[in-house]
Amino acid sequence: MALEFYGRLERSPHSLSQRILRAIWGVVWWIFFRPSPRVCHAWRRFLLRCFGGRIAHDAHIFPTTRIWAPWNLTMGRSSTLSYDVDCYCVAPITLCEYAIVAQYCYLCTATHDFEQRGRPVVSKPIIIGAGAWVCAQVFIGPGVVVGEGAVVGARAAVFKDVEPWTVVGGNPSRFIRMRKKPGDSREVTSI
């Protein structure tokens, strides 16, 4: 019968030590990270670094940001994870310098291979380029690279790479127009 193909789900691909570390992180998040005042970015940077996060000295992480595995998070200079951002970082998530991920975004580095028996986990890293802006309520899928200076419009769903200095939006996201690079005096037109 066709349903037999699906069988039981695969066991967790995460080691016992990683699951224990995630449980400890969950407690630390609830007790020390989440209730911290909005202005305490340095405190939250410290907590993330204690769990292996590579966080720049002036990165901004808001207290309601959820981070699945801090050791898979890298944040460059002046980068921001805003309110209620969910970083499902089974694989690495990198925010380059001055990258902004606005409120209610979901950065998802893992999915399941539904074509395989047991639907095993498949994970791929996400990179948000320097100066890129991911607007409110955006979904970024596994393996996506948002290029330098790109803008992803509110409520977009991004499943493919976003070229540098472009504006995209929609579900699935589509090219809207090019952005002018800083210092570029040429006129930018929509295509």
C-alpha positions in Angstrom: 0.0 0.0 0.0 1.3 3.5 -0.8 0.9 4.7 2.8 3.4 2.1 4.0 6.1 4.2 2.2 5.7 6.9 4.8 6.1 4.7 7.8 7.5 6.1 11.0 9.2 9.5 11.1 13.0 9.4 11.4 14.6 9.8 14.7 15.9 13.2 15.7 19.1 14.0 13.7 20.3 16.0 16.7 22.7 14.5 19.2 21.7 14.0 22.9 24.3 16.6 23.9 22.8 19.1 21.5 19.3 18.5 22.7 20.4 19.0 26.3 22.2 22.2 25.4 19.0 23.4 23.6 17.0 22.6 26.8 19.4 24.6 28.9 19.3 27.5 26.4 15.5 27.4 26.6 15.6 27.8 30.3 18.1 30.7 30.0 15.9 32.3 27.3 12.8 32.2 29.5 14.5 33.4 32.7 17.2 35.8 31.6 16.8 36.7 27.9 13.0 37.2 27.3 12.3 39.3 30.4 15.2 41.7 29.9 14.3 45.3 29.2 14.3 46.4 25.6 17.5 48.6 26.0 19.6 45.7 27.3 21.1 44.6 24.0 24.5 44.1 25.6 23.0 41.6 28.1 21.4 39.6 25.3 24.6 39.7 23.2 26.4 38.3 26.3 23.9 35.5 26.7 24.1 34.5 23.1 27.9 34.5 23.2 27.8 32.3 26.2 26.0 29.7 24.0 28.4 30.1 21.1 26.8 32.8 19.1 29.2 35.1 17.1 27.6 38.4 17.8 29.1 41.8 17.0 29.7 44.3 19.8 26.9 46.6 18.6 24.3 44.1 17.2 20.7 44.6 18.3 18.7 41.7 19.5 15.2 42.4 20.9 14.0 40.4 23.9 11.1 38.6 22.1 13.5 37.2 19.4 13.5 33.4 19.5 16.7 31.7 18.6 16.6 27.9 18.2 20.4 27.3 18.5 22.6 30.4 19.4 25.7 28.5 18.3 24.4 28.7 14.7 23.9 32.5 14.8 26.3 35.1 13.5 25.5 38.8 13.6 27.7 41.4 12.0 28.3 45.0 13.1 25.1 47.0 13.6 22.8 44.2 12.5 19.3 43.8 14.0 16.9 41.0 14.9 13.7 42.9 15.8 10.6 41.9 17.9 9.2 38.4 17.6 11.7 37.3 15.0 12.0 33.5 14.9 15.4 32.2 14.0 15.0 28.5 13.4 18.7 28.0 13.0 19.2 24.3 12.7 21.8 25.3 10.1 23.8 28.6 10.4 22.0 32.0 10.0 24.3 34.9 9.2 23.3 38.6 9.3 26.1 40.6 7.7 26.9 44.1 8.9 23.9 46.6 8.9 21.4 43.9 8.0 18.0 44.3 9.5 15.4 41.6 10.0 12.1 43.4 11.0 9.4 42.2 13.4 7.6 38.9 13.1 9.9 37.4 10.5 10.6 33.7 10.3 14.1 32.6 9.3 13.8 28.8 8.6 16.9 26.8 7.9 15.3 23.4 8.0 12.6 21.4 6.2 11.8 17.7 5.6 12.5 15.7 2.4 8.9 14.5 1.8 10.1 12.3 -1.1 12.1 10.0 1.3 10.8 7.4 3.7 10.5 8.9 7.2 10.8 12.5 5.8 14.3 13.2 7.1 15.4 16.7 8.1 17.2 18.7 5.5 18.9 21.9 6.6 20.6 24.7 4.7 22.1 28.0 5.9 20.6 31.4 5.4 22.6 34.6 4.7 21.2 38.1 5.0 23.7 40.4 3.1 25.3 43.6 4.3 22.7 46.5 4.4 19.8 44.2 3.4 16.4 44.9 5.0 13.9 42.0 5.5 10.7 43.8 6.2 7.9 42.7 8.6 6.4 39.2 8.6 8.7 37.8 5.9 9.4 34.1 5.6 12.9 33.2 4.5 13.3 29.5 3.5 16.3 27.2 3.8 19.4 28.0 1.8 18.3 31.5 0.8 20.9 34.3 0.3 19.5 37.8 0.5 22.1 39.9 -1.4 23.8 43.0 -0.2 21.5 46.1 -0.1 18.4 44.0 -1.1 14.9 44.8 0.4 12.4 42.0 0.9 8.9 43.6 1.2 6.5 42.9 4.0 4.8 39.5 4.2 6.9 38.1 1.3 7.8 34.4 1.2 11.3 33.9 -0.1 12.4 30.5 -1.4 15.1 31.6 -3.9 18.1 33.9 -3.6 17.5 37.6 -3.7 20.0 39.5 -6.0 21.9 42.4 -4.5 20.4 45.8 -4.6 16.9 44.5 -5.7 13.5 44.9 -4.1 11.3 41.8 -4.0 7.9 41.1 -2.6 4.9 38.8 -2.7 4.3 35.1 -2.2 6.4 33.6 -3.7 8.6 36.7 -3.8 9.2 38.3 -7.2 11.4 41.1 -8.5 9.8 44.5 -8.2 12.7 46.9 -9.0 16.4 47.7 -8.6 17.6 49.9 -5.7 20.1 52.7 -6.1 23.5 51.9 -4.5 24.8 54.6 -2.1 26.7 57.2 -4.1 25.2 56.0 -7.4 23.8 59.0 -9.2 22.2 57.0 -12.0 18.4 56.9 -12.3 16.9 53.6 -11.2 13.9 52.4 -13.2 11.5 49.5 -12.6 11.6 46.6 -14.9 
